[in-house]
Amino acid sequence: MNIHDNKQQMQQVLTALASGDFAPFRACMADDLVWTVTGTTPLSRTYVGKADVLDHLLKPLAALLDGPFRMVTDRVTAEGDVVVVEGRGQNRLRDGRPYENTYCWVCRFEGGRLRELTEYMDTDLVARIFAATG
């Protein structure tokens, strides 16, 4: 796959996320995906493998949300096998509070699959959300 293919695939994933459809994102993840959440939040660490990402990062977050995770994209840039995404979450927690985090994802593709993702976000917001929900 080339730069254009990687960027186009990520844009399709992001279009689906904007409407709350997570299936294309899950489908593009490699089984050996490595996802790093930066910072010192309860979620910050490196998750190794698609199952680890889904079970220990995305499932706990989804349990706090009132509805599917939604993110709108502000910018997508690609160079080589790397696609960089800037986006804004448009979510609400089950207790009614807004959860509108900002994100920068640095994504590396290999063979048409997402192999690595480093996530930068408002870590203070995540720490406060998890502290308030226990």
Secondary structure as the mmCIF struct_conf table of DSSP 4:
data_model
#
loop_
_struct_conf.conf_type_id
_struct_conf.id
_struct_conf.beg_label_comp_id
_struct_conf.beg_label_asym_id
_struct_conf.beg_label_seq_id
_struct_conf.end_label_comp_id
_struct_conf.end_label_asym_id
_struct_conf.end_label_seq_id
HELX_RH_AL_P HELX_RH_AL_P1 ILE A 3 ALA A 18
TURN_TY1_P TURN_TY1_P1 SER A 19 GLY A 20
HELX_RH_AL_P HELX_RH_AL_P2 ALA A 23 CYS A 28
STRN STRN1 MET A 29 VAL A 37
BEND BEND1 GLY A 39 THR A 41
TURN_TY1_P TURN_TY1_P2 PRO A 42 LEU A 43
STRN STRN2 ARG A 45 VAL A 48
BEND BEND2 GLY A 49 GLY A 49
HELX_RH_AL_P HELX_RH_AL_P3 LYS A 50 VAL A 53
HELX_RH_PI_P HELX_RH_PI_P1 LEU A 54 LEU A 58
HELX_RH_AL_P HELX_RH_AL_P4 LYS A 59 LEU A 64
STRN STRN3 LEU A 65 LEU A 65
BEND BEND3 ASP A 66 PRO A 68
STRN STRN4 MET A 71 GLU A 79
TURN_TY1_P TURN_TY1_P3 GLY A 80 ASP A 81
STRN STRN5 VAL A 82 GLY A 89
STRN STRN6 ASN A 91 ARG A 92
STRN STRN7 LEU A 93 LEU A 93
TURN_TY1_P TURN_TY1_P4 ARG A 94 ASP A 95
BEND BEND4 GLY A 96 GLY A 96
STRN STRN8 PRO A 98 TYR A 99
STRN STRN9 THR A 102 GLU A 110
TURN_TY1_P TURN_TY1_P5 GLY A 111 GLY A 112
STRN STRN10 ARG A 113 MET A 121
HELX_RH_AL_P HELX_RH_AL_P5 THR A 123 THR A 133
#
